[in-house]
Amino acid sequence: MTTVIAGITIPDSALAAEATELVRDATDNLLFHHSRRVFLFGSLQGRRLGLSADPELLYVGAMFHDLGLTEAHRGATQRFELDGADEARRFLESHGVPEESVRKVWEGIALHTTPEVPWRLEPEVAFVTAGVETDVLGIGRDKLAESDLAAVVAAHPRPDFKRRIIQTFADGFRHRPDSTFGTVNADVLEHVDPAFRHIDFVEVILGNGWPE
């Protein structure tokens, strides 16, 4: 049965259904509902701008974007965004999805915490970031209709979301603190872990092996 929320149709292809099942099994309610909202808010922001993305590719990007925070899919060293992007690549390649489409999904996930850059790329990349920015940071929230916001949240609730998502971020990469260098993720650890000190970019420059 086709699901439509705020005028946005949730993809119901075999690929999308399998992606939903994989993410549902790997995540808790917090990340599952967040990921669905990312797809919906990203799609709504695109619609507002008169732009469109391949809904199936955008859906996979949104659903996999935080997979690197989960126990089943997180690594020990690289950025969590890359864990999710690499898992999406494996998933899509196993289904014979063309490389150009795989690249868009990979970039959408890998860049979803990088400001500005995704908006210069294809809609399948940009709208993952748009959805994340709307749901987590509130960026662009005021540009969407209140009725659409209400419909999305009714379908995918966000109880105590702000506090819980910060804790989920921290739990997903506190074991690999160096992976937060140069990213917004360092802010998370500085708020939740009193012992954490971010790698200072200027200190890296001044303290590296060049003799001058």
N, C-alpha and C positions, 0 to 999 in steps of 0.2 A: 504494500500500500504506500502510495506516494505521500510524503510529509512536506507540508508547506508552512513555513513560519515567517511572519512579517512579509509575505509575498515572495520569499526565497524558497526554492525547492531544494530539499536535501537530496543529493544524488543517490539513486537506488540501484546502480549497476552492481554486477557481481564484484567488481574491483572495490567499489566504495563500501559494499557490505562487508567484505573481508577486512578492509582497513578498519571499519568500525569495530568489528569483533576483536581484532588484534589489540586495538587501543583500549577497548573496554576491559579486556582481560589483564592488560598491563598496568592500568591506572586505577585510581580511586575515583569517587564521584566528583571531587574537586576538579581534577585535571580533565576528566571526560567532559563534564559540562562546560568547562572553560574552553576546551578545544572546539566543541560544537559552536559556542558563541563566537569564537574567533572566525570560523567559517561564515557565520551569519552576519556578523558585524563587518567583516571584510567585504562580503558581497553587497551589503547595504551601502557601504562607503563607495564602492565601485559604481553601484547604480546611481548614487547621488551625483557622481562625477561624469556620468554618461559613458562609463567604461565597462568592459566585460572581460571575464576570464573564463577559461575552460573550467566549468564547475567541478568536474571530477578531479582534475589536477589540483585545483584550489582546495578541494575537500581533503585530499590526502595530505597536502602540505599543512593545513590547519590541524588535522587530527594527529599528525606525527610531530608537530613542532616542539612539544615538550616531552617527547618520549625519552629523551636523554636524561630526564630527571628521575626516571623510575628505576627501581632496583634491577629489573630484568634487562634494561637496555642502556644503563649508564656505564661509562668506562672509568678509568682511573686517572687519566691525564688530560685528555683533550677537552675543549669546551663542550658543554652539554648540548649546545646547538648542533655541533657536528655529529654527536652521537645520534640525534634524531634524524638529521639529514642523511647520514650514512645508512641508517636503518630503512628510511624511505627509499633510498636508491636500491638497496637489496630487494625490498618488497616489489617495487615497480619493475625492476629488471627480471625478476622471477616470473612476472606476468607478461613479459615481452613488450613492455611499453617502450616506444622509441626514445633514443638517447636525448633528443632535443627536449622532449617532455620531461624526462627524468631530471635533466639539468635544471629546468625551471622549478620543479618541486624542491630539489636539493638546495638551490639558492634561496628559495623562499624561506626554508627552515633555517639554513645556516646564517642568514642575514637578519633574522626577525628581531634581534635586539640591537641592530646597528642603525642608528638614526640616519635618515635622509637617503642613503644609498638605494634601498629597495625601490623607492619611488621613481628612480631613474630607469628601472628595469621593467620587464613585462608585468602585466597585471597579475599573473599567477604568483609572481614574487611579491609585488607591492601589496597585494590585498591580504597576505598573511600578516605582514607588519601592520597594516591598517586595522585588522581585527584585533591584534594584540594591543596596539596603542589604544584602541577604544575601550577594550575590556579591562586592561590592567592600569593604564595611565589616565584614562578618561579623555584622551586627545580625540577630538572630533565627535565626542558624545553629543554635544550641543547642536551638532549639524544634522542629527538624525531625529526623525519624528518620535515624539514621546510614545505614541501608540506602537511603533515598531520596537522601541527599546523594551516596552512592557511585554510585548509578545515574545521576544527572545528570552527575557528573564523568566517569564512564566513557564516557558518550555524547558529552560535550562537554568535553574535557580543558582544564586550566588550568595548563600548564607555566610556571613563573616568572611567574605572572600578576600578582602584586602590583607587582613592579618594572616589568614591561612596560606595565601599564595606566597607571601614573603617567607614563611616558614618552609614551605615546600621547595622554593628556590634554594634556600640555605641547605636543606637536607640533601638536595640533589648535587651540590658541588662543594660542600664544606670539606670533603675528603680530598679534593684536588684544588686547593686554594690558588695555586699558581695559574690555573686555567682562567682565572678571572682578570688577569692582567690586561689593562686597556679596554675593559668592558664595563657595562653597567652592573654586572654581577658582583664586582668588588664592593659596591655600595651595600648590597644585601648582607654580605658577610661582616662588614664593618658595623652594621646595625645589630646583628644577632650574636656575634662572637667577639667579646671584649679582647681576646688575645690576637685577633686578626689584624694585620697591618698590610695594606695594599702595597704591591711593588710600585715604587716611585719611578716614573719615566725619566725624570731629570737625574735621579741618582744612578739609574742604569747608564745614561749617557756619560755622566761624570766619572763613573767607576769602572767603565769597560777597559779592555786591554790596550787601546790606543795610547801611545806614550805622551802625547801632547796634553 
